[in-house]
Amino acid sequence: MKSNIQVSVRSLVEYASRSGDISLGFMGPNRPVEGIYGHQAVQHTRPENYTAEVPISHIRETETICLNITGRIDGIFEEHGRVIIDEIKTTLGDLEKVADQENLSHWAQAKIYAYMYAAAHHMDEIDAQITYYHLPSGEALERRKSFSFPELERFFHEIVGPYLEWMDRIISWERERDESISALDFPFPRYRPGQRKMAVHVYRAIKDGTQLMVQAATGIGKTMAVLFPAIKAMGQGNGAKIFFLTARTTGKAAAEQAMDELRQKGLRFKSLTITAKEKICPNPDKTCTGEDCPYARGYYDRIDKAVEQTFLETDAYTRKAIEEAAKTYMICPFEFSLDLSLWVDCIICDYNYVFDPRVFLRRFFLEKRTDYILLIDEAHNLVDRARDMFSAALRKKVLMDVRRLLKDPLPNIYRSIGRINAWMVKARKECEEEGGARSQQAPPVDLYPRLRRFLKLSEKWLAENRPTPFRDDLLALYYDVLGFLRISEYYNEGHVTRFEREKRDLFVKLFCIDPSRHLAGILNRCRSVVFFSATITPADYFRHILGCKETTDWLEVPSPFPAKHFSILISDHISTYYRQRHRTKGDVYQAIRTVVCQRPGNYMVFFPSYEYLAMVHERFLTECPEVETIVQTPAMLESDREDFLARFSEDNPDSLVGFVIMGGIFGEGIDLVGERLSGAIIVGVGLPALSPERDLIKDYYDGLSSNGFKYAYVYPGINRVFQAAGRVIRSDEDRGVVLLIDDRFTRSEYRSLFPVGWRPTVIRNNRAMAARLERFWRS
């Protein structure tokens, strides 16, 4: 049976005839709209016999493929008895220079359309014309050529031939991939307890095209429990591509490892890890143009060979593999990964490549309906990440800093920023009258025209790509304003506008409280979505806030490890309320010391804030100097994080106590197996710090369900607690203790949220705790 493939004329030409440099010089976001206006302007000047926007298709068959080539001709008309195919291109550059350049892609597109039309109408000859339209001036220049049908037919086969060869290779690969999937067994001798149940639910959700939420305790093997069934389902035709979404580098590494383990058992499956451009760029101090960067120079002359050879050589396109191939072929590694993404089976990437309206992968997620499978790792993190993605802010000071640079060289842009500043001065005064901060339900619609005026003027100058000392500052401000206006298009009843005065500065933010509708719009385009995490409680909260369907299934999988290996204690006689922290810091210190002194080992103590951490750590140093401590600091680099974790060694001769922040870089995504971590002491219920934005969240959800405080504070806090506790038991051999310090942990509103399998013991004093721990460690 032949494979049916549909491709647009534009995509076909881009594959077969692209050449030259990457040129990521400035191009405004309105160019597509301006391009449409340019097309219409040209079409309105044409004679009466001119027909605009003519749909056309052509079938090309081989022994294995039925290729349906589709497109839309900009215009067709007759002149002096000859049919003319009109291909319209818009430009901001020098019109004569652009028109006189023999742009191979432009002519290839025009000639393919001419061939398709001539073939459909049995014509021996036809003319093709490219009309170049200058957007700023409205002037146009035409370049016309005449072609015989045999000439066009030869050209058509020259273009289509390589594409068909590539499609044959892709089809052959997919056949080989599916055969390997069919023969694939689970890669380990047995499933861990609960892992098979999770895998079965994931498979059914993908097969049935539904959504699933899974809360699975640490140690289940969640990554394998979602990837294995997703791959099996895809091998049976249930899904076109897998997107494994994760917020952390450790999540990417876990997915890559799971893929490698499956490949060792015979799986053929191509996976690609997308690394952020700023992290993978080999020349971060250069612009993305052929003039400045050798990896951009001639990129399109080498990319096809690079993709084809890399596709043949390996199945795992990790960051290292992408960087090595990029060096071999001297191509931009980030653009290479995007080009390669079209042909792989699984993409491992950050949430923002799917959800963020500013950077999502448009090549995949512009369609209203797709056959993609989303596997969302550590899904509890998506809540705040989604709020950030659908929020945007501007600062008065940033605007004024750029404005000062533009007074003489760009007076029009200078004045446009002045009008924005005048609006902000007025808004700042209103803030001062309300105590320095205020919020409103309505968007700041009277600000938008001033911002659009700034964008329009800036675009015109930036499009010239002139190097100047202030260009980078203006460009950064341009993108800040553009992002602000782009988010304004998503503004709905789930948003508020925040104003905050900081001395003479003003902070204006479109704050997304409820991202559920925006997320739902993306989730509902996909075949199936699986959310999974060790902490995604309670289910109704996450279903609501993540935009899930009401029919989304829920599965909770308890810990696979023996309960006797895990001692959970609650010290309910200590209050960690903010107002009482100074009074009880000695009690907290004594509780920590009691745990640490019962057994030498490595421990982590989790605090809700740096201030609280410093308060207790100072007391610990004074009273217990013989115990070594290590402290998390703000803004730690990746290397600092690795050095910190390296201190937690099984070979430490004495105890080590790490003082860290709950919900921070050590609160999840770390794997300290065995003796590397003996216990975790969690101080407080993890409530986020009081803030204007948290209070806005509270007020919003109070208006919907009277659960505002839980949505804003309790649920995010308790998930931080569970994540911290999950650091302790990571394998069958691990044994460890978790101490929860706060009297609120004994209340029903918190106890009802505890994971299945938790059996905490309430401890009234440190003597009882010492006795309990002594028995636990002895047993």
Salt bridges, closest charged atoms under 4 A:
GLU14 OE2 - ARG10 NE 3.37
GLU61 OE1 - LYS2 NZ 2.84
ASP74 OD2 - HIS39 NE2 3.43
GLU79 OE2 - ARG144 NH1 2.88
ASP86 OD2 - ARG46 NH2 3.02
GLU87 OE2 - LYS89 NZ 3.16
ASP100 OD1 - ARG143 NH2 2.75
GLU102 OE2 - LYS145 NZ 2.41
GLU125 OE1 - ARG82 NH1 3.13
ASP127 OD1 - ARG82 NH2 2.85
GLU142 OE2 - ARG46 NH1 2.71
GLU176 OE2 - ARG268 NH1 2.45
ASP178 OD1 - ARG177 NE 2.96
ASP260 OD1 - ARG263 NH1 3.21
ASP304 OD1 - ARG18 NH2 3.20
ASP315 OD2 - ARG268 NE 2.68
ASP315 OD1 - LYS270 NZ 2.61
GLU323 OE2 - ARG319 NE 3.18
ASP339 OD1 - ARG18 NH1 3.63
ASP345 OD1 - ARG177 NH1 2.71
ASP350 OD2 - ARG385 NH2 2.50
ASP356 OD1 - ARG358 NE 3.30
ASP371 OD1 - ARG527 NH1 3.27
GLU378 OE1 - HIS380 ND1 3.62
ASP384 OD1 - ARG387 NH1 3.14
ASP384 OD1 - ARG694 NH2 3.27
ASP401 OD2 - LYS397 NZ 2.91
ASP401 OD1 - ARG404 NH2 2.45
GLU430 OE1 - ARG438 NH2 2.93
GLU432 OE2 - ARG501 NE 3.89
GLU464 OE1 - ARG466 NH2 2.63
GLU493 OE2 - ARG517 NH1 2.65
GLU500 OE1 - ARG498 NH2 2.27
GLU502 OE1 - ARG395 NH1 3.05
ASP505 OD2 - ARG395 NH1 3.33
ASP540 OD1 - ARG543 NH1 2.98
ASP572 OD2 - ARG764 NH1 2.30
GLU623 OE2 - ARG619 NE 3.49
GLU626 OE2 - ARG593 NH2 3.99
GLU628 OE2 - ARG647 NH2 2.23
GLU638 OE2 - ARG641 NH1 3.84
GLU668 OE1 - ARG248 NE 3.51
GLU668 OE1 - HIS380 NE2 3.08
ASP671 OD1 - ARG730 NE 2.65
GLU675 OE1 - ARG599 NH2 3.39
GLU693 OE2 - ARG498 NH1 2.91
GLU693 OE2 - LYS509 NZ 2.81
ASP702 OD2 - LYS698 NZ 3.18
ASP742 OD2 - ARG744 NH2 2.84
GLU774 OE1 - ARG778 NH1 2.43
